[in-house]
Amino acid sequence: MGKLNALAVKNAPSGKRLSDGRGLFLDVGKSGLKQWILRIQVAKKRHEVWLGDAVNVSLAEARTQAEEVRKAYREGRDPIAERKTDNKNIPTFRQAALMVHKEHSPGWKNKKHAAQWLQTLETYVFPKFGKLPVNEIEGPMVRDVLAEIWLTIPETARRVRQRIGTVLDFAHAKGWREFEAPMRSVSKGLPKQQKTSEHFAAMDWREVPAFISNIGDSLKTGETVRLALEFLILTAARSGEVRGATWQEFDIGKAAWTIPAERMKGQKLHRVPLPGRAIQILARMKELRRHDSIETHVFEGTKPGKPLSDMSLTMPLRRAGLTVTVHGFRSAFRDWAGEATNTPRDVAEACLAHAFKSKVEAAYNRSDYFDKRRKVMESWAIYVGNGNGEVVPMSRAGG
């Protein structure tokens, strides 16, 4: 006699796996979907056999099916292999992932996210079980892949876990897998990740001028990387915005850089006033560029036609023994604006392309303060250039 009864099956809570005994379980997903799973060990290898969902398969029927599977193994037959033979059109995990990416990516606003979604699977997952049929992917396989990166690159590992689960759930919905992604048990089999600070380590704004003046000696790297990092500091822009910049985004005559909405974190076009030193950097990059097309990247990577990689600006800082992050230079600029100048908050936030937290405030304040920001950015460039930046007097009146 099993441990479960009809009432227990009906009231089973979400996110739980209830045992009926002899390896038969009622698995209840977070969505409330109830499925019958038989866990059985054959030749020292554990298998999980899907017996159907609890809506269409009663407790009594699940017990009967479980006994039939046990009998098949006792007779030397492999019911799992027989099922695989019956269905030869099941895609591999990689093929299923490509289908998910193709179907879901049109709904993603951020093109960078769409590229990274597939890139993480190509890097960490496909080499391990990308060629296996999607219905053969079991919890222990997923856990072992994640365990290799779980503590070293925790944020990426969590994203990989989520993306594997999405692919497996997609396969289940298509009928290629008999049960949903076993992510609950996978997560329980991984060590606890240490909590990290949400803030990016930033260089003290007082130290930035010295860093700029010694950037060539401190960072043993190529000229393109050094100039890209200096340009990033001068403009208080994000790494991806600088690395992805193309020549067509710049109006040298007006000393302005217009970043299209699709390349901005907030999905809103952003104009950046360029100080004199930033113009000089662009002039030097024009001398170094390999192609004359306006669509080419200003800061090209080692591969022709490709921008600098995501780690290209970070690694020189690490090699130099600095604990700061590239993104932290935006914080350094913001601290300088708040502590060393009387720049109004709205203007300083506009320099960083930060959105207003209040919807009411955003509705009434539609100015991008471009002219005022130009004065601030020129003052910042003078400061980081010699450590004696002129503080630009600014009125706190709106405009």
N, C-alpha and C positions, 0 to 999 in steps of 0.2 A: 504494500500500500504506500502510495506516495505521500509527500508532506503537504502538497497543495490541495485546495478544493476550489470549486467553482466561484465561491464568494471571494476567496483570496486572489484569484485571477482577475476578477472584475474590479477589485479595489486596489490592485497593485499600483504603488506610487511611481511617478516618472523618475527616470535616472537610476533605477534599481534593477538588480538581477536576482530573482528568487529561485531557490533550488527546490526541485521536486524529489531529488534523490537519484542515485545511479547515473549522474551526469546530465540529467535533463533539467534545463533552466528555462524560466520565463524571463526574457530580457525586455525591459521596458525603456525605450529611448526617452530623451528629454522632451521630444514632441508628443510622448504618450503612446507611440506605436509599440504594440506588444508582439513579440516574436518568440517562437519556440526554438531553442538551441540545444543540441545534444553534444556534450563534450565527451569524447572518447579517445582512449590511447591505444594505438596499435603499433607494435614493433618499436616501443619507446618513443613514439612520436604522437603528440597530441593533435587531435583534429576537432574542429567545431563544425557540426553539420546542421544546416538550417532545415527546420521541419515545417515551416509555414508561420503565418501570423495568427494571433489568437482570435481574430475576428472570424476567420474561415476554418480554423482548426481548433477543435475543443480540447480540453485537458485529456479526455479519454483517448481521442484520436492521436494526440501528440505522444501519449504513452505507447500506443500501439505502433506508431511509426518508429519510435525510439527502439522498441524491441526488434522491429524488422531490420533496422540498421545494425544493431548488435549481432543479430543472427547472421546477417550477410558477412560481417567480419569474421565470425566464428567459422563460417564455411569457406573462408579464404577469398571472398569477393571484396572488391573495393567500391562501395556505392558512390563515393565522391568521384572516382575516376570514371565510373560509368556515366555519371551526369555530365562530366566534361566532354566525354566522347559524343554524347547526345547533342551537345551544343558547341559547334566548332567556330561559330561566328563571334565569339566573345573577344573584344579588343584587348590589347595590352594596356597596362597602366599608362604608359606614355601616350598611346593613341587616345585613351579616354581623357587624359589631361589636356591634350590639344583640342579635343572637342569642347571641353568645358571652357577653355580659354577663348575659343572662337565664339561660343554662344554668349558668354558673360562679358567679354571685354567691351562690346559696344555700349554697355550701360555704365562703364567706369569713366568718370570725368577726367581722371588723371592718367595720361598716357604713360607716364613713368611707372605708375603702379601696374599697369597692364604688362609692361615689359618685365618688371621685376617679378611679377606673379609666376611667369613661366621660367624665368632665369633661375630662381631659387630651386625649383623642381629639377631643372636640368643639371644644376650643380650638385645637389645633395641627394636626390631621390632616384632619378633615372638610372644612374650607374649601378644602383643597388638592385632595384626590382622593376625598372622601367619596361623591360622586355617580357615580364611575366603577365599572363592573362589577369585581368583586373579582379576576377573572382577567386584568384589564388592568393591574393594579398591578405595576410593574417596579422593580427595584433602584434605578435612578437617581432615580425619583420619591421613594422612601422616603429616600434619602440627602439629597436637596435639602431635604425637610421637616425632617429632623433637623439639618442643617447650620445652619439659622437659629437654633437654640437650643442647639446642642451645647456651646458654650463659655460662654454667658451663664448658662444654668440647667442645668448638667451632670447633676445628679441627676434632675431632671424629664425631661431628654432621654433618659437611659438607660431610664427607665420607659416613655416613649413608644415607644422602640425595641422594648422587650420586648412591649408591648401590640400594636403593629402586627404583630410576628412571630406572636403568638398568634392574631390574626384570620386572617392569611394561611395559617397551618398548619391552622386550623380549616376554612377554605375548601378547602384541599387534601384534607383528610380527608373532606369532604362531596362531593368530586368536582367542585367548581366551579373549581378551579385544577389545572393539569397538573403543577406542581412546587411544592415547599415554599418557604417564605419565604426570599428571597435575603439573609438577614441577615449571613452571613459576609462577603460581598463588600461589603455596605453598610458594615459596621463598618470594613473596611479602607480605605474611601474617606473616612472621617472623620478629622479631626485628633486628636492625642492630648490628652486632658484632663489638666489639672494636678491633682495630688493635693491634697486639702484636708484640714485637720484634722477629726477626727471629733468634737472637743469643741465645745460651744456657747460662744461668747464670753460671758463673764459679767462683771458689774460686781463690783468688789471690795466685800465685805460692809460695809466701813467707809464706803463712799460711798453706800450705799442710803438712810440717813436724810436726807442732803442732797437726794438725788434726789426722795424722797417730799415733802419740805417745799417743793420748787420745781417740783413736777410740773405745776402749772397754768401757770407761766411758761415752763417748758422745752418742754412739748408743746402746740403750738398746735393743739388739736383739741377735739372736743366733750366735754361732761361725761361722757357714757356711756362713752366710750373711756378717759378718765382714771380714772374710778372702777373700770372693769373691770381696768385694769392694776394699780391699787393693791390691788384685791381679790385678784388673782392673786399679787402679792408677799406679801400678808399670809397667804395660805393655802398658799403654796408649791405651787400646783396647776399643771397643764399648761394651755396656751392653749386647747386644744379642750375641756377639762373646764369651764373658766370660761365660754367663749363659748356652749357648749351647755347651760349650766345652766338649768333651768326652776324655777318657784316651788314645784312639788310636791316637789322634792328637799330643801327646807329645813324644819327644825323650829326656828322662832325661839325658842320657849319653852325648848328644850333647847340652844340655841346650837349646832346641829349641821347639817351638810350631808352627805347620803347620796347618793353618786354611784353609779348602778346599774352592774352589771358590764359591760353592753354598751357603756358609754361610757368604760370604763377601758382603758388600753393592755394591762394584764395580764389583762383579762377577769374581774376579781374585784371585787366590791362594795367600795367604800372610804368610810369615814366620816371627815369632816373636822371637828375642833373649831373653832368660830368665835370668834375674839377679839372684844372689844367694838367695835373700829373696823370690823371686817367687818360686824357687825350694823348699825352706823350706815349703812354704804354700802348695805346691803339696804333699809333704811328709806327712804333717799333714792331708790333705784331704784323702790321701790313708789310713790312720789309721781310719778315720771316715766313709769310704764308706761302704755301705751295701752289695754290690755285687762285685765280682772279674772280671766281664766281662769288656773287653776293650771298649765296646760300651756304657757303662753307663756314665752318666754325672759326671763330677768332682764335680760340685757344685749342689748337688741334692736338690730338694725342699722337702716339707713335704710329698708329695705323692711319694712312691717308683717308681723309674724308670723315674721320671719326673724332669726337671730342675727347678731352681728357677724361680718364676713367673716374669713377666715384672715389677711389682711394688715392688718386694722384696727388691731391692737396693734403690729405691726412697723413700719409706715410712719411713725408719729409719732417713733419712736426714730431712724429714718434721717434724717428731716427735721431733727431736732434735732442731727444730726451725731454721734450716739452709735454706737459700733461694737459695742455689746453686743446680744445677742439676747433675746427675751422668755423663751425657755426657760432662758437663763443665770441668771435670777433664782432658779431652783431651786438652782443651784450656789452662788449667793451665800448662800442660806439654809443649805445644807449646810456650807459653810465656816464660817459664823458658829457653827453648832451645835457643830462640831468644835473650833474655835479659841477661841471666847469663852465656852463653857459646858462643863460636864462631862456633857453629855447622852450616855447610852450609845448605842453605834452602832446597836443594833437599834431603839431608839426614834426616832433621827434618820432611819433608813431607812424606818421605818413612816410617818413624817410625809410622805415623798415617795412613798409607795405602791410602794416598790421591792420586788420579789420576792427571796426568798433564793436565792443562787446555788447553794447546796448543797441537794439534795433531802432529804438526811438532816436538815439543819438546819430545813428547812421543815416536815418531818413532825413534829418535836418542838416547834417554836415556832409555836403557832397563835394567840397573843394579838395583838391589834392595838394594844395599849398606849394605848387611847383616853384614859384619865384622865391618864396621864403626858404624852401628846402635847398635851393641853389646856394644861398648864402651860408646855410648851415654846413653843407657838404664842402664848400670851399674852405670854410674855417677849419673843418675836420682835416682836410688835406694839408693845410698849412701846419696844423698841430702835429700830425703824425710825421710830417716831413722834417720838422726841426724841434719839436717839443715845446714850442712857444706860440702855439696857435692863437690867433686873435679871437677873442670872444666877441661874437657879433651881437650887438644890442638888438633885441627883438621885442616888439610890442606884444602883449598878451591878448590884444583885440583880435576878434575873428577876422577871417578874410579868405 
